[in-house]
Amino acid sequence: MSDATILHMCLNVADAAESIAFYEQFGFSESWQFTTADDETTNYYVADGSGVELQLSETKNETEFEMGTGWDHLALGVEDVDETVERIDHYGVEKEPGPQPEAGAYTAFVEDPDGHLVELIEPLDD
C-alpha cells in the first residue's frame, strides 16, 4: 500500500472572488480553475507555498449552505495569531485568541465569507 498525500479540500462558496481574497490574506494564490460541462459550477483553486490547494466551488444561484457535522474546520499555521486576527478581514471570531496548552499551541477560530471555521495556530514557546 502506498502513502497518500493531501491534494486539496473543497469548500462550497457563494462568491468565489470574495473567498479567494480572504484566503490570499494567508499567502494562498490562485492556481487554476475549471467550469463543469453544464456551465453551472466553477471550481477555483488557491494554493499555499507548498502546493496544497483549496478548491473553492461556486455554483450559480447557490448562496447559502447548511454546515454539516462531518466537517469542522480548516487549520492554518501562522507566525502570530493575535496579529493575524487583527490584520485580516474575517467574518466573525468564533474563539478569541488564547493558549491551548494541551495542544502546545496558541489558537483562534475565525470565519471565512461562507461561515467555514478557520483555526489559526501558533506554536507555544517551550
C-alpha positions as CSV (number, residue, x, y, z in Angstrom):
1,M,0.0,0.0,0.0
2,S,1.4,3.4,-0.9
3,D,1.3,6.6,1.2
4,A,-1.5,9.1,0.5
5,T,-0.9,12.8,0.0
6,I,-3.5,15.5,0.7
7,L,-4.0,17.4,-2.6
8,H,-6.9,19.7,-1.7
9,M,-10.0,20.4,0.3
10,C,-13.2,21.6,-1.4
11,L,-15.3,24.3,0.1
12,N,-18.7,25.4,-1.4
13,V,-18.7,29.2,-1.6
14,A,-21.3,31.8,-2.5
15,D,-18.8,34.3,-4.0
16,A,-15.5,32.9,-5.2
17,A,-13.9,36.3,-5.7
18,E,-14.6,37.2,-2.0
19,S,-13.4,33.8,-0.8
20,I,-10.2,34.0,-2.9
21,A,-9.5,37.4,-1.4
22,F,-10.0,36.0,2.1
23,Y,-7.5,33.1,1.6
24,E,-5.0,35.4,-0.2
25,Q,-4.6,37.1,3.1
26,F,-2.9,33.9,4.3
27,G,-0.5,33.8,1.4
28,F,-2.6,31.5,-0.8
29,S,-2.6,32.4,-4.5
30,E,-4.9,31.5,-7.3
31,S,-3.5,28.5,-9.2
32,W,-6.1,27.3,-11.7
33,Q,-9.8,26.8,-12.4
34,F,-12.3,24.9,-14.4
35,T,-16.1,25.0,-15.1
36,T,-18.3,22.0,-15.2
37,A,-19.7,20.8,-18.5
38,D,-23.2,22.1,-17.6
39,D,-21.7,25.5,-17.0
40,E,-23.3,25.6,-13.6
41,T,-20.2,25.3,-11.3
42,T,-16.8,26.9,-11.5
43,N,-14.1,25.5,-9.3
44,Y,-11.3,27.9,-8.3
45,Y,-8.1,26.6,-6.8
46,V,-5.8,28.6,-4.4
47,A,-2.5,27.1,-3.3
48,D,-0.2,27.7,-0.4
49,G,3.6,27.9,-0.8
50,S,4.0,24.1,-0.6
51,G,1.4,23.4,-3.3
52,V,-1.5,22.2,-1.1
53,E,-4.7,23.6,-2.6
54,L,-8.1,24.7,-1.5
55,Q,-10.9,24.2,-4.1
56,L,-13.5,26.9,-3.9
57,S,-16.6,25.7,-5.6
58,E,-19.1,28.4,-6.8
59,T,-22.4,27.1,-8.2
60,K,-24.8,29.5,-9.9
61,N,-27.7,30.6,-7.6
62,E,-26.3,28.8,-4.6
63,T,-25.5,31.3,-1.9
64,E,-26.5,29.6,1.4
65,F,-25.1,26.3,2.7
66,E,-26.1,24.1,5.6
67,M,-23.0,23.3,7.5
68,G,-22.8,19.6,8.3
69,T,-21.4,17.9,11.3
70,G,-18.8,15.9,9.4
71,W,-16.5,18.8,8.6
72,D,-15.4,21.0,11.4
73,H,-12.6,23.4,10.4
74,L,-9.6,24.2,8.4
75,A,-6.3,24.8,10.4
76,L,-3.7,27.2,9.1
77,G,-0.3,27.7,10.8
78,V,0.5,31.4,11.3
79,E,3.5,33.2,12.9
80,D,1.4,35.4,15.2
81,V,-2.3,34.6,15.9
82,D,-3.1,37.9,17.5
83,E,-1.5,39.9,14.7
84,T,-3.3,37.8,12.1
85,V,-6.7,38.2,13.7
86,E,-6.2,42.0,13.8
87,R,-4.7,42.2,10.2
88,I,-7.1,40.0,8.1
89,D,-10.7,40.8,7.1
90,H,-12.6,38.0,8.7
91,Y,-16.3,37.4,9.0
92,G,-16.5,36.8,12.7
93,V,-14.4,35.4,15.6
94,E,-15.7,32.1,17.0
95,K,-13.0,31.7,19.6
96,E,-10.9,34.6,20.8
97,P,-7.1,34.2,20.6
98,G,-5.7,32.3,23.6
99,P,-3.4,29.5,24.7
100,Q,-4.4,25.9,24.2
101,P,-1.7,24.2,26.3
102,E,-3.0,20.7,25.8
103,A,-2.2,21.1,22.1
104,G,1.0,23.1,22.7
105,A,-0.4,26.0,20.7
106,Y,-1.9,29.5,20.8
107,T,-5.1,29.5,18.7
108,A,-8.1,31.4,17.5
109,F,-11.0,30.5,15.3
110,V,-12.4,32.9,12.7
111,E,-15.0,32.5,9.9
112,D,-14.5,32.9,6.2
113,P,-17.1,34.6,4.0
114,D,-19.3,31.5,3.9
115,G,-19.1,30.7,7.6
116,H,-16.4,27.9,7.3
117,L,-14.3,27.8,10.5
118,V,-10.7,28.6,10.1
119,E,-8.4,27.8,13.1
120,L,-5.3,29.9,13.3
121,I,-2.4,28.1,15.1
122,E,0.8,29.4,16.5
123,P,3.1,27.1,18.4
124,L,3.6,27.9,22.1
125,D,7.1,28.7,23.2
126,D,8.6,25.9,25.3
